[in-house]
Amino acid sequence: GMGGVGKTTLVGDVYQQINCKFDKHACVTIMRPFILEELFGSLFMQLDAESSEKKDVVGLLGNAKKASPPMSLAELVNELAKLIEKKRSLLSLMM
């Protein structure tokens, strides 16, 4: 549809109202130029947020955290599959 008519706002509002009904959820706006690795990276960061929060708590308790090296596209796909496997998931992709 035409730009400026509220498509993104509508999707965002609906997403905010229903995301609590899902085990995992992510909302991503796809930018141009489209880069698949960026899309999957954003999905991974959002879907792994719960695990990341747990890791942060562990880090605060004195365990050292090391920065993870960037993942390849194949690794991202595998990790995303693990995160949403057997989980009720909502993925909202907007352009």
N, C-alpha and C positions, 0 to 999 in steps of 0.2 A: 504494500500500500504506500501511499504518498507519505513523505516525511512530515513530521510535525503534527500528526493527527492523534497521537497518544498510544500507539501500539505498544511501545516499550513500557510506558507507565501502566497500562492495563495488565500486561503480563507480570510486571513487578508486583502490582497490588494483589493479583490472584495468587502469585507465588508466596507472598508473605502470609496470606490467609490460610493456605493449605499445606505449607511445608512441614508443619508440626505433625502431620499425619503420616510422615514417612520416616524410616530409620535413617536414611542418608538423603541429603539433598544438596543441589548446587545450581547456581544461576550464573550464566556466563554470557556476556555480550561479545559476539564475534566481530573482531576488527578487520579492517583491510590494511595491508594485504593479509589474506588468511594464512596462518601458520599453524599447522596441525599440532606441532609440539607445544605451542603456547596454549591452545585449547585444552589439550590433555593435561598439561601442567596445572592450569587453573582449576580444572575439574578435580585433579588429584589433591591439590592444596585444600580445596573446600571440603571434599569428601573425607579427607584424612584429618580434618580439624579436631575431631574428638580425640583421636589417637595422639595428635600433636599436643593437645592440652594436657593429656596424661603424661607425656614425655617431659613437658615443661615442669610439671609438679615434681617428677622424679629428679629433674635437674636442679630444682630449688632445694631438694633434700640432700644435696651434696654430691650426687653422681655427676661426673663430667659428661657433657654432651659434645659430640664432634659434629661438625658440619658435614652433611651428606654430599657426595659428589653429584653432579647433574645426572639424571637418568636418561637413557636412550629412549627412543619412541617405543621400541619393543618392551622395555622395562616398564614404561608408563602404562602401556596397554595391559600388561600382566598385573601390575599393582592396582589399576582401576578395577579390573575384573575381580580381584580378591576383595576389594573394598565393598563392592555391591553384590557379590555372590550371596544368594539366598536372603537378600535384604530388600525391603520395600523401598524403592529409590525414586526420586524425582529429579530429573535433569531438565533445566530450562535453558535453551540456547536461543539467543536473540541476535539479530543482525541490525 
